Amino acid sequence: MSLYVNGTLAGTATNSSPWAAGGPLLIGAEDGGSTPGTVASFPGEISDVQAFDYALTPNQVGALYQQIQ
C-alpha cells in the first residue's frame, strides 16, 4: 500500500492479511458492524474523493494531483 498526500508519497506498508470486502465503500464513517448504519462520522469536510479498482502508478497519482491544482 502507498499513501500519497498532495501528490507526494507519504508512506508505504504491506498487508499480510488481506480481506474480501463485502460491504459498501465508506468515506468519513465507520461501518456499524452488526449494528445497521454507520458510526463515528467524520466531523469535518472531505472533498475530491476518487476510488479506483486498481493500483495507480506514481505518475498517475501526480497527474491526478495536478488536475485539481
N, CA, C and O atoms as a Tripos MOL2 file, in Angstrom:
@<TRIPOS>MOLECULE
protein
  276   275    69     0     0
PROTEIN
NO_CHARGES

@<TRIPOS>ATOM
      1 N           0.8470   -1.1690    0.0000 N.3       1 MET1
      2 CA          0.0000    0.0000    0.0000 C.3       1 MET1
      3 C           0.8930    1.2320    0.0000 C.2       1 MET1
      4 O           1.9720    1.2480    0.5920 O.2       1 MET1
      5 N           0.4120    2.2490   -0.6760 N.am      2 SER2
      6 CA          1.1220    3.5230   -0.7050 C.3       2 SER2
      7 C           0.1240    4.6330   -0.4200 C.2       2 SER2
      8 O          -0.9780    4.6440   -0.9690 O.2       2 SER2
      9 N           0.5110    5.5610    0.4350 N.am      3 LEU3
     10 CA         -0.3270    6.7110    0.7650 C.3       3 LEU3
     11 C           0.3180    7.9520    0.1740 C.2       3 LEU3
     12 O           1.4790    8.2570    0.4450 O.2       3 LEU3
     13 N          -0.4590    8.6640   -0.6430 N.am      4 TYR4
     14 CA          0.0090    9.9150   -1.2440 C.3       4 TYR4
     15 C          -0.7750   11.0660   -0.6310 C.2       4 TYR4
     16 O          -1.9950   10.9890   -0.4880 O.2       4 TYR4
     17 N          -0.0770   12.1240   -0.2740 N.am      5 VAL5
     18 CA         -0.7020   13.3330    0.2460 C.3       5 VAL5
     19 C          -0.2810   14.4770   -0.6570 C.2       5 VAL5
     20 O           0.9090   14.7510   -0.8120 O.2       5 VAL5
     21 N          -1.2570   15.1410   -1.2500 N.am      6 ASN6
     22 CA         -0.9830   16.2440   -2.1750 C.3       6 ASN6
     23 C          -0.0060   15.8270   -3.2790 C.2       6 ASN6
     24 O           0.8970   16.5820   -3.6410 O.2       6 ASN6
     25 N          -0.1990   14.6190   -3.8030 N.am      7 GLY7
     26 CA          0.5970   14.1410   -4.9190 C.3       7 GLY7
     27 C           1.9640   13.5990   -4.5730 C.2       7 GLY7
     28 O           2.7010   13.1710   -5.4620 O.2       7 GLY7
     29 N           2.3230   13.6070   -3.2890 N.am      8 THR8
     30 CA          3.6400   13.1570   -2.8530 C.3       8 THR8
     31 C           3.5170   11.9160   -1.9830 C.2       8 THR8
     32 O           2.6610   11.8610   -1.1000 O.2       8 THR8
     33 N           4.3650   10.9180   -2.2230 N.am      9 LEU9
     34 CA          4.3480    9.6980   -1.4290 C.3       9 LEU9
     35 C           4.6440   10.0230    0.0240 C.2       9 LEU9
     36 O           5.6940   10.5830    0.3380 O.2       9 LEU9
     37 N           3.7080    9.6660    0.9230 N.am     10 ALA10
     38 CA          3.8580    9.9610    2.3450 C.3      10 ALA10
     39 C           4.2310    8.7210    3.1460 C.2      10 ALA10
     40 O           4.7640    8.8410    4.2490 O.2      10 ALA10
     41 N           3.9620    7.5320    2.6130 N.am     11 GLY11
     42 CA          4.3060    6.3260    3.3510 C.3      11 GLY11
     43 C           3.8740    5.0800    2.6070 C.2      11 GLY11
     44 O           3.0270    5.1290    1.7160 O.2      11 GLY11
     45 N           4.4710    3.9600    2.9870 N.am     12 THR12
     46 CA          4.1160    2.6720    2.4090 C.3      12 THR12
     47 C           4.0030    1.6360    3.5190 C.2      12 THR12
     48 O           4.5640    1.8070    4.6010 O.2      12 THR12
     49 N           3.2760    0.5680    3.2410 N.am     13 ALA13
     50 CA          3.1270   -0.5320    4.1910 C.3      13 ALA13
     51 C           2.6910   -1.7690    3.4210 C.2      13 ALA13
     52 O           2.2630   -1.6820    2.2700 O.2      13 ALA13
     53 N           2.8040   -2.9020    4.0620 N.am     14 THR14
     54 CA          2.3070   -4.1360    3.4620 C.3      14 THR14
     55 C           1.1990   -4.6880    4.3480 C.2      14 THR14
     56 O           1.1810   -4.4580    5.5580 O.2      14 THR14
     57 N           0.2900   -5.4070    3.7400 N.am     15 ASN15
     58 CA         -0.7980   -6.0350    4.4740 C.3      15 ASN15
     59 C          -0.6740   -7.5340    4.2680 C.2      15 ASN15
     60 O          -0.9610   -8.0440    3.1850 O.2      15 ASN15
     61 N          -0.2500   -8.2330    5.2980 N.am     16 SER16
     62 CA         -0.0720   -9.6750    5.1810 C.3      16 SER16
     63 C          -1.3620  -10.4380    5.4190 C.2      16 SER16
     64 O          -1.3900  -11.6640    5.3100 O.2      16 SER16
     65 N          -2.4340   -9.7190    5.7460 N.am     17 SER17
     66 CA         -3.7330  -10.3540    5.9950 C.3      17 SER17
     67 C          -4.8230   -9.6770    5.1670 C.2      17 SER17
     68 O          -5.6980   -9.0160    5.7260 O.2      17 SER17
     69 N          -4.7830   -9.8330    3.8460 N.am     18 PRO18
     70 CA         -5.8310   -9.1950    3.0300 C.3      18 PRO18
     71 C          -7.2010   -9.7770    3.3400 C.2      18 PRO18
     72 O          -7.3070  -10.9000    3.8340 O.2      18 PRO18
     73 N          -8.2370   -9.0230    3.0550 N.am     19 TRP19
     74 CA         -9.6020   -9.4600    3.3020 C.3      19 TRP19
     75 C         -10.4400   -9.2190    2.0630 C.2      19 TRP19
     76 O         -10.0790   -8.4340    1.1860 O.2      19 TRP19
     77 N         -11.5540   -9.9020    2.0110 N.am     20 ALA20
     78 CA        -12.5030   -9.6970    0.9140 C.3      20 ALA20
     79 C         -13.6070   -8.7770    1.4350 C.2      20 ALA20
     80 O         -14.4760   -9.2040    2.1950 O.2      20 ALA20
     81 N         -13.5620   -7.5400    1.0280 N.am     21 ALA21
     82 CA        -14.5740   -6.5800    1.4700 C.3      21 ALA21
     83 C         -15.9240   -6.9530    0.8860 C.2      21 ALA21
     84 O         -16.0370   -7.2260   -0.3090 O.2      21 ALA21
     85 N         -16.9430   -6.9640    1.7230 N.am     22 GLY22
     86 CA        -18.2630   -7.3540    1.2560 C.3      22 GLY22
     87 C         -19.3000   -6.2630    1.3560 C.2      22 GLY22
     88 O         -20.4550   -6.4770    0.9910 O.2      22 GLY22
     89 N         -18.9210   -5.1080    1.8390 N.am     23 GLY23
     90 CA        -19.8940   -4.0350    2.0110 C.3      23 GLY23
     91 C         -19.5540   -2.8370    1.1620 C.2      23 GLY23
     92 O         -18.6370   -2.8890    0.3430 O.2      23 GLY23
     93 N         -20.2850   -1.7610    1.3500 N.am     24 PRO24
     94 CA        -20.0530   -0.5470    0.5580 C.3      24 PRO24
     95 C         -18.7890    0.1900    1.0050 C.2      24 PRO24
     96 O         -18.3220    0.0170    2.1310 O.2      24 PRO24
     97 N         -18.2490    1.0040    0.1170 N.am     25 LEU25
     98 CA        -17.1280    1.8750    0.4420 C.3      25 LEU25
     99 C         -17.6540    3.0340    1.2890 C.2      25 LEU25
    100 O         -18.5870    3.7280    0.8830 O.2      25 LEU25
    101 N         -17.0620    3.2420    2.4570 N.am     26 LEU26
    102 CA        -17.4640    4.3320    3.3320 C.3      26 LEU26
    103 C         -16.3410    5.3660    3.3710 C.2      26 LEU26
    104 O         -15.1800    5.0190    3.5890 O.2      26 LEU26
    105 N         -16.6810    6.6070    3.1630 N.am     27 ILE27
    106 CA        -15.7210    7.7080    3.2430 C.3      27 ILE27
    107 C         -16.1430    8.5900    4.4110 C.2      27 ILE27
    108 O         -17.2310    9.1640    4.3940 O.2      27 ILE27
    109 N         -15.2920    8.7010    5.4200 N.am     28 GLY28
    110 CA        -15.5870    9.5570    6.5660 C.3      28 GLY28
    111 C         -16.5110    8.9520    7.5930 C.2      28 GLY28
    112 O         -17.0790    9.6750    8.4120 O.2      28 GLY28
    113 N         -16.6760    7.6470    7.5710 N.am     29 ALA29
    114 CA        -17.5210    6.9820    8.5590 C.3      29 ALA29
    115 C         -17.0090    5.5680    8.7620 C.2      29 ALA29
    116 O         -16.2250    5.0540    7.9640 O.2      29 ALA29
    117 N         -17.4560    4.9570    9.8270 N.am     30 GLU30
    118 CA        -17.0760    3.5860   10.1410 C.3      30 GLU30
    119 C         -18.3190    2.7270   10.1100 C.2      30 GLU30
    120 O         -19.3710    3.1410   10.5960 O.2      30 GLU30
    121 N         -18.2140    1.5420    9.5470 N.am     31 ASP31
    122 CA        -19.3410    0.6100    9.4830 C.3      31 ASP31
    123 C         -19.7390    0.2230   10.9080 C.2      31 ASP31
    124 O         -18.8830    0.0180   11.7690 O.2      31 ASP31
    125 N         -21.0340    0.1280   11.1430 N.am     32 GLY32
    126 CA        -21.5310   -0.2510   12.4530 C.3      32 GLY32
    127 C         -21.3900   -1.7270   12.7600 C.2      32 GLY32
    128 O         -21.8050   -2.1610   13.8340 O.2      32 GLY32
    129 N         -20.8180   -2.5190   11.8580 N.am     33 GLY33
    130 CA        -20.6590   -3.9520   12.0920 C.3      33 GLY33
    131 C         -22.0030   -4.6390   12.1080 C.2      33 GLY33
    132 O         -22.7390   -4.5820   11.1230 O.2      33 GLY33
    133 N         -22.3330   -5.2820   13.1980 N.am     34 SER34
    134 CA        -23.6160   -5.9750   13.2940 C.3      34 SER34
    135 C         -24.7720   -5.0080   13.5160 C.2      34 SER34
    136 O         -25.9360   -5.3850   13.3880 O.2      34 SER34
    137 N         -24.4420   -3.7380   13.8540 N.am     35 THR35
    138 CA        -25.4750   -2.7170   14.0290 C.3      35 THR35
    139 C         -25.6840   -2.0200   12.6940 C.2      35 THR35
    140 O         -24.7230   -1.5110   12.1170 O.2      35 THR35
    141 N         -26.9130   -1.9830   12.1840 N.am     36 PRO36
    142 CA        -27.1510   -1.3150   10.8900 C.3      36 PRO36
    143 C         -26.7230    0.1460   10.9180 C.2      36 PRO36
    144 O         -26.7910    0.8020   11.9570 O.2      36 PRO36
    145 N         -26.2880    0.6440    9.7830 N.am     37 GLY37
    146 CA        -25.9120    2.0540    9.6610 C.3      37 GLY37
    147 C         -24.4390    2.2720    9.8880 C.2      37 GLY37
    148 O         -23.6470    1.3300    9.8450 O.2      37 GLY37
    149 N         -24.0720    3.5050   10.1280 N.am     38 THR38
    150 CA        -22.6720    3.8550   10.3360 C.3      38 THR38
    151 C         -22.4980    4.5060   11.6950 C.2      38 THR38
    152 O         -23.4530    5.0060   12.2890 O.2      38 THR38
    153 N         -21.2670    4.4930   12.1770 N.am     39 VAL39
    154 CA        -20.9260    5.1320   13.4440 C.3      39 VAL39
    155 C         -19.6660    5.9590   13.2360 C.2      39 VAL39
    156 O         -18.9880    5.8130   12.2180 O.2      39 VAL39
    157 N         -19.3540    6.8140   14.1780 N.am     40 ALA40
    158 CA        -18.1210    7.6020   14.1620 C.3      40 ALA40
    159 C         -17.9650    8.4110   12.8810 C.2      40 ALA40
    160 O         -16.9260    8.3240   12.2260 O.2      40 ALA40
    161 N         -18.9630    9.1860   12.5140 N.am     41 SER41
    162 CA        -18.8650   10.0270   11.3270 C.3      41 SER41
    163 C         -17.7920   11.0940   11.5150 C.2      41 SER41
    164 O         -17.6420   11.6520   12.6020 O.2      41 SER41
    165 N         -17.0540   11.3700   10.4530 N.am     42 PHE42
    166 CA        -16.0020   12.3870   10.4650 C.3      42 PHE42
    167 C         -16.6420   13.7560   10.6280 C.2      42 PHE42
    168 O         -17.5560   14.0840    9.8720 O.2      42 PHE42
    169 N         -16.2010   14.5710   11.5850 N.am     43 PRO43
    170 CA        -16.8610   15.8490   11.8590 C.3      43 PRO43
    171 C         -16.4570   16.9950   10.9260 C.2      43 PRO43
    172 O         -16.9490   18.1130   11.0820 O.2      43 PRO43
    173 N         -15.5820   16.7380    9.9750 N.am     44 GLY44
    174 CA        -15.1260   17.8060    9.0870 C.3      44 GLY44
    175 C         -15.6920   17.6640    7.6930 C.2      44 GLY44
    176 O         -16.7700   17.1040    7.4980 O.2      44 GLY44
    177 N         -14.9550   18.1770    6.7280 N.am     45 GLU45
    178 CA        -15.3540   18.0930    5.3270 C.3      45 GLU45
    179 C         -14.3440   17.2440    4.5630 C.2      45 GLU45
    180 O         -13.1410   17.3090    4.8130 O.2      45 GLU45
    181 N         -14.8450   16.4600    3.6460 N.am     46 ILE46
    182 CA        -13.9970   15.6390    2.7790 C.3      46 ILE46
    183 C         -14.3720   15.9860    1.3470 C.2      46 ILE46
    184 O         -15.5520   16.0020    0.9970 O.2      46 ILE46
    185 N         -13.3690   16.2640    0.5150 N.am     47 SER47
    186 CA        -13.6720   16.6350   -0.8630 C.3      47 SER47
    187 C         -12.7650   15.9000   -1.8350 C.2      47 SER47
    188 O         -11.7040   15.3960   -1.4640 O.2      47 SER47
    189 N         -13.1980   15.8500   -3.0730 N.am     48 ASP48
    190 CA        -12.4360   15.3020   -4.1890 C.3      48 ASP48
    191 C         -11.9360   13.8820   -3.9310 C.2      48 ASP48
    192 O         -10.7470   13.5970   -4.0780 O.2      48 ASP48
    193 N         -12.8420   13.0070   -3.5500 N.am     49 VAL49
    194 CA        -12.5060   11.6000   -3.3320 C.3      49 VAL49
    195 C         -12.6310   10.8580   -4.6530 C.2      49 VAL49
    196 O         -13.6180   11.0140   -5.3720 O.2      49 VAL49
    197 N         -11.6290   10.0530   -4.9650 N.am     50 GLN50
    198 CA        -11.6610    9.2000   -6.1500 C.3      50 GLN50
    199 C         -11.2310    7.8070   -5.7250 C.2      50 GLN50
    200 O         -10.2690    7.6530   -4.9720 O.2      50 GLN50
    201 N         -11.9360    6.7970   -6.2030 N.am     51 ALA51
    202 CA        -11.6000    5.4100   -5.8920 C.3      51 ALA51
    203 C         -11.3580    4.6540   -7.1890 C.2      51 ALA51
    204 O         -12.0520    4.8700   -8.1830 O.2      51 ALA51
    205 N         -10.3850    3.7820   -7.1740 N.am     52 PHE52
    206 CA        -10.0130    3.0010   -8.3440 C.3      52 PHE52
    207 C          -9.9870    1.5300   -7.9720 C.2      52 PHE52
    208 O          -9.7100    1.1840   -6.8230 O.2      52 PHE52
    209 N         -10.2720    0.6660   -8.9290 N.am     53 ASP53
    210 CA        -10.2300   -0.7730   -8.6550 C.3      53 ASP53
    211 C          -8.9020   -1.3790   -9.1000 C.2      53 ASP53
    212 O          -8.8150   -2.5750   -9.3760 O.2      53 ASP53
    213 N          -7.8770   -0.5460   -9.1640 N.am     54 TYR54
    214 CA         -6.5260   -0.9860   -9.4960 C.3      54 TYR54
    215 C          -5.5400   -0.0090   -8.8560 C.2      54 TYR54
    216 O          -5.9130    1.1060   -8.4910 O.2      54 TYR54
    217 N          -4.2940   -0.4270   -8.7230 N.am     55 ALA55
    218 CA         -3.2690    0.4310   -8.1330 C.3      55 ALA55
    219 C          -2.7810    1.4400   -9.1610 C.2      55 ALA55
    220 O          -2.4590    1.0790  -10.2930 O.2      55 ALA55
    221 N          -2.7280    2.7010   -8.7620 N.am     56 LEU56
    222 CA         -2.2080    3.7490   -9.6380 C.3      56 LEU56
    223 C          -0.6860    3.7830   -9.5740 C.2      56 LEU56
    224 O          -0.0910    3.4580   -8.5460 O.2      56 LEU56
    225 N          -0.0730    4.1710  -10.6620 N.am     57 THR57
    226 CA          1.3740    4.3720  -10.6800 C.3      57 THR57
    227 C           1.6770    5.7390  -10.0600 C.2      57 THR57
    228 O           0.7950    6.5940   -9.9860 O.2      57 THR57
    229 N           2.9150    5.9480   -9.6170 N.am     58 PRO58
    230 CA          3.2680    7.2770   -9.1050 C.3      58 PRO58
    231 C           2.9840    8.3850  -10.1210 C.2      58 PRO58
    232 O           2.5550    9.4690   -9.7270 O.2      58 PRO58
    233 N           3.2090    8.1490  -11.4010 N.am     59 ASN59
    234 CA          2.9300    9.1640  -12.4240 C.3      59 ASN59
    235 C           1.4380    9.4640  -12.5080 C.2      59 ASN59
    236 O           1.0560   10.6210  -12.6780 O.2      59 ASN59
    237 N           0.5860    8.4410  -12.3930 N.am     60 GLN60
    238 CA         -0.8600    8.6620  -12.4290 C.3      60 GLN60
    239 C          -1.3120    9.4770  -11.2170 C.2      60 GLN60
    240 O          -2.1660   10.3550  -11.3390 O.2      60 GLN60
    241 N          -0.7380    9.1840  -10.0500 N.am     61 VAL61
    242 CA         -1.0810    9.9520   -8.8430 C.3      61 VAL61
    243 C          -0.6950   11.4180   -9.0380 C.2      61 VAL61
    244 O          -1.4790   12.3170   -8.7320 O.2      61 VAL61
    245 N           0.5090   11.6530   -9.5450 N.am     62 GLY62
    246 CA          0.9710   13.0220   -9.7820 C.3      62 GLY62
    247 C           0.0730   13.7540  -10.7790 C.2      62 GLY62
    248 O          -0.2430   14.9290  -10.5890 O.2      62 GLY62
    249 N          -0.3340   13.0630  -11.8310 N.am     63 ALA63
    250 CA         -1.2090   13.6880  -12.8450 C.3      63 ALA63
    251 C          -2.5590   14.0350  -12.2550 C.2      63 ALA63
    252 O          -3.1050   15.0990  -12.5470 O.2      63 ALA63
    253 N          -3.1110   13.1540  -11.4250 N.am     64 LEU64
    254 CA         -4.4010   13.4470  -10.7830 C.3      64 LEU64
    255 C          -4.2710   14.6680   -9.8700 C.2      64 LEU64
    256 O          -5.1490   15.5310   -9.8630 O.2      64 LEU64
    257 N          -3.2010   14.7450   -9.1160 N.am     65 TYR65
    258 CA         -2.9970   15.8850   -8.2290 C.3      65 TYR65
    259 C          -2.8810   17.1830   -9.0210 C.2      65 TYR65
    260 O          -3.4200   18.2110   -8.6110 O.2      65 TYR65
    261 N          -2.1840   17.1400  -10.1460 N.am     66 GLN66
    262 CA         -2.0440   18.3350  -10.9760 C.3      66 GLN66
    263 C          -3.3870   18.8080  -11.5330 C.2      66 GLN66
    264 O          -3.5850   20.0060  -11.7370 O.2      66 GLN66
    265 N          -4.3020   17.8840  -11.7780 N.am     67 GLN67
    266 CA         -5.6280   18.2400  -12.3010 C.3      67 GLN67
    267 C          -6.4280   19.0810  -11.3100 C.2      67 GLN67
    268 O          -7.2510   19.8970  -11.7250 O.2      67 GLN67
    269 N          -6.2020   18.8990  -10.0170 N.am     68 ILE68
    270 CA         -7.0020   19.6260   -9.0260 C.3      68 ILE68
    271 C          -6.3060   20.9130   -8.5610 C.2      68 ILE68
    272 O          -6.8540   21.6580   -7.7490 O.2      68 ILE68
    273 N          -5.1180   21.1650   -9.0690 N.am     69 GLN69
    274 CA         -4.4030   22.3860   -8.6890 C.3      69 GLN69
    275 C          -4.8020   23.5470   -9.5470 C.2      69 GLN69
    276 O          -4.2960   24.6540   -9.3620 O.2      69 GLN69
@<TRIPOS>BOND
     1     1     2 1
     2     2     3 1
     3     3     4 2
     4     3     5 am
     5     5     6 1
     6     6     7 1
     7     7     8 2
     8     7     9 am
     9     9    10 1
    10    10    11 1
    11    11    12 2
    12    11    13 am
    13    13    14 1
    14    14    15 1
    15    15    16 2
    16    15    17 am
    17    17    18 1
    18    18    19 1
    19    19    20 2
    20    19    21 am
    21    21    22 1
    22    22    23 1
    23    23    24 2
    24    23    25 am
    25    25    26 1
    26    26    27 1
    27    27    28 2
    28    27    29 am
    29    29    30 1
    30    30    31 1
    31    31    32 2
    32    31    33 am
    33    33    34 1
    34    34    35 1
    35    35    36 2
    36    35    37 am
    37    37    38 1
    38    38    39 1
    39    39    40 2
    40    39    41 am
    41    41    42 1
    42    42    43 1
    43    43    44 2
    44    43    45 am
    45    45    46 1
    46    46    47 1
    47    47    48 2
    48    47    49 am
    49    49    50 1
    50    50    51 1
    51    51    52 2
    52    51    53 am
    53    53    54 1
    54    54    55 1
    55    55    56 2
    56    55    57 am
    57    57    58 1
    58    58    59 1
    59    59    60 2
    60    59    61 am
    61    61    62 1
    62    62    63 1
    63    63    64 2
    64    63    65 am
    65    65    66 1
    66    66    67 1
    67    67    68 2
    68    67    69 am
    69    69    70 1
    70    70    71 1
    71    71    72 2
    72    71    73 am
    73    73    74 1
    74    74    75 1
    75    75    76 2
    76    75    77 am
    77    77    78 1
    78    78    79 1
    79    79    80 2
    80    79    81 am
    81    81    82 1
    82    82    83 1
    83    83    84 2
    84    83    85 am
    85    85    86 1
    86    86    87 1
    87    87    88 2
    88    87    89 am
    89    89    90 1
    90    90    91 1
    91    91    92 2
    92    91    93 am
    93    93    94 1
    94    94    95 1
    95    95    96 2
    96    95    97 am
    97    97    98 1
    98    98    99 1
    99    99   100 2
   100    99   101 am
   101   101   102 1
   102   102   103 1
   103   103   104 2
   104   103   105 am
   105   105   106 1
   106   106   107 1
   107   107   108 2
   108   107   109 am
   109   109   110 1
   110   110   111 1
   111   111   112 2
   112   111   113 am
   113   113   114 1
   114   114   115 1
   115   115   116 2
   116   115   117 am
   117   117   118 1
   118   118   119 1
   119   119   120 2
   120   119   121 am
   121   121   122 1
   122   122   123 1
   123   123   124 2
   124   123   125 am
   125   125   126 1
   126   126   127 1
   127   127   128 2
   128   127   129 am
   129   129   130 1
   130   130   131 1
   131   131   132 2
   132   131   133 am
   133   133   134 1
   134   134   135 1
   135   135   136 2
   136   135   137 am
   137   137   138 1
   138   138   139 1
   139   139   140 2
   140   139   141 am
   141   141   142 1
   142   142   143 1
   143   143   144 2
   144   143   145 am
   145   145   146 1
   146   146   147 1
   147   147   148 2
   148   147   149 am
   149   149   150 1
   150   150   151 1
   151   151   152 2
   152   151   153 am
   153   153   154 1
   154   154   155 1
   155   155   156 2
   156   155   157 am
   157   157   158 1
   158   158   159 1
   159   159   160 2
   160   159   161 am
   161   161   162 1
   162   162   163 1
   163   163   164 2
   164   163   165 am
   165   165   166 1
   166   166   167 1
   167   167   168 2
   168   167   169 am
   169   169   170 1
   170   170   171 1
   171   171   172 2
   172   171   173 am
   173   173   174 1
   174   174   175 1
   175   175   176 2
   176   175   177 am
   177   177   178 1
   178   178   179 1
   179   179   180 2
   180   179   181 am
   181   181   182 1
   182   182   183 1
   183   183   184 2
   184   183   185 am
   185   185   186 1
   186   186   187 1
   187   187   188 2
   188   187   189 am
   189   189   190 1
   190   190   191 1
   191   191   192 2
   192   191   193 am
   193   193   194 1
   194   194   195 1
   195   195   196 2
   196   195   197 am
   197   197   198 1
   198   198   199 1
   199   199   200 2
   200   199   201 am
   201   201   202 1
   202   202   203 1
   203   203   204 2
   204   203   205 am
   205   205   206 1
   206   206   207 1
   207   207   208 2
   208   207   209 am
   209   209   210 1
   210   210   211 1
   211   211   212 2
   212   211   213 am
   213   213   214 1
   214   214   215 1
   215   215   216 2
   216   215   217 am
   217   217   218 1
   218   218   219 1
   219   219   220 2
   220   219   221 am
   221   221   222 1
   222   222   223 1
   223   223   224 2
   224   223   225 am
   225   225   226 1
   226   226   227 1
   227   227   228 2
   228   227   229 am
   229   229   230 1
   230   230   231 1
   231   231   232 2
   232   231   233 am
   233   233   234 1
   234   234   235 1
   235   235   236 2
   236   235   237 am
   237   237   238 1
   238   238   239 1
   239   239   240 2
   240   239   241 am
   241   241   242 1
   242   242   243 1
   243   243   244 2
   244   243   245 am
   245   245   246 1
   246   246   247 1
   247   247   248 2
   248   247   249 am
   249   249   250 1
   250   250   251 1
   251   251   252 2
   252   251   253 am
   253   253   254 1
   254   254   255 1
   255   255   256 2
   256   255   257 am
   257   257   258 1
   258   258   259 1
   259   259   260 2
   260   259   261 am
   261   261   262 1
   262   262   263 1
   263   263   264 2
   264   263   265 am
   265   265   266 1
   266   266   267 1
   267   267   268 2
   268   267   269 am
   269   269   270 1
   270   270   271 1
   271   271   272 2
   272   271   273 am
   273   273   274 1
   274   274   275 1
   275   275   276 2
@<TRIPOS>SUBSTRUCTURE
     1 MET1         2 RESIDUE 1 A MET
     2 SER2         6 RESIDUE 1 A SER
     3 LEU3        10 RESIDUE 1 A LEU
     4 TYR4        14 RESIDUE 1 A TYR
     5 VAL5        18 RESIDUE 1 A VAL
     6 ASN6        22 RESIDUE 1 A ASN
     7 GLY7        26 RESIDUE 1 A GLY
     8 THR8        30 RESIDUE 1 A THR
     9 LEU9        34 RESIDUE 1 A LEU
    10 ALA10       38 RESIDUE 1 A ALA
    11 GLY11       42 RESIDUE 1 A GLY
    12 THR12       46 RESIDUE 1 A THR
    13 ALA13       50 RESIDUE 1 A ALA
    14 THR14       54 RESIDUE 1 A THR
    15 ASN15       58 RESIDUE 1 A ASN
    16 SER16       62 RESIDUE 1 A SER
    17 SER17       66 RESIDUE 1 A SER
    18 PRO18       70 RESIDUE 1 A PRO
    19 TRP19       74 RESIDUE 1 A TRP
    20 ALA20       78 RESIDUE 1 A ALA
    21 ALA21       82 RESIDUE 1 A ALA
    22 GLY22       86 RESIDUE 1 A GLY
    23 GLY23       90 RESIDUE 1 A GLY
    24 PRO24       94 RESIDUE 1 A PRO
    25 LEU25       98 RESIDUE 1 A LEU
    26 LEU26      102 RESIDUE 1 A LEU
    27 ILE27      106 RESIDUE 1 A ILE
    28 GLY28      110 RESIDUE 1 A GLY
    29 ALA29      114 RESIDUE 1 A ALA
    30 GLU30      118 RESIDUE 1 A GLU
    31 ASP31      122 RESIDUE 1 A ASP
    32 GLY32      126 RESIDUE 1 A GLY
    33 GLY33      130 RESIDUE 1 A GLY
    34 SER34      134 RESIDUE 1 A SER
    35 THR35      138 RESIDUE 1 A THR
    36 PRO36      142 RESIDUE 1 A PRO
    37 GLY37      146 RESIDUE 1 A GLY
    38 THR38      150 RESIDUE 1 A THR
    39 VAL39      154 RESIDUE 1 A VAL
    40 ALA40      158 RESIDUE 1 A ALA
    41 SER41      162 RESIDUE 1 A SER
    42 PHE42      166 RESIDUE 1 A PHE
    43 PRO43      170 RESIDUE 1 A PRO
    44 GLY44      174 RESIDUE 1 A GLY
    45 GLU45      178 RESIDUE 1 A GLU
    46 ILE46      182 RESIDUE 1 A ILE
    47 SER47      186 RESIDUE 1 A SER
    48 ASP48      190 RESIDUE 1 A ASP
    49 VAL49      194 RESIDUE 1 A VAL
    50 GLN50      198 RESIDUE 1 A GLN
    51 ALA51      202 RESIDUE 1 A ALA
    52 PHE52      206 RESIDUE 1 A PHE
    53 ASP53      210 RESIDUE 1 A ASP
    54 TYR54      214 RESIDUE 1 A TYR
    55 ALA55      218 RESIDUE 1 A ALA
    56 LEU56      222 RESIDUE 1 A LEU
    57 THR57      226 RESIDUE 1 A THR
    58 PRO58      230 RESIDUE 1 A PRO
    59 ASN59      234 RESIDUE 1 A ASN
    60 GLN60      238 RESIDUE 1 A GLN
    61 VAL61      242 RESIDUE 1 A VAL
    62 GLY62      246 RESIDUE 1 A GLY
    63 ALA63      250 RESIDUE 1 A ALA
    64 LEU64      254 RESIDUE 1 A LEU
    65 TYR65      258 RESIDUE 1 A TYR
    66 GLN66      262 RESIDUE 1 A GLN
    67 GLN67      266 RESIDUE 1 A GLN
    68 ILE68      270 RESIDUE 1 A ILE
    69 GLN69      274 RESIDUE 1 A GLN
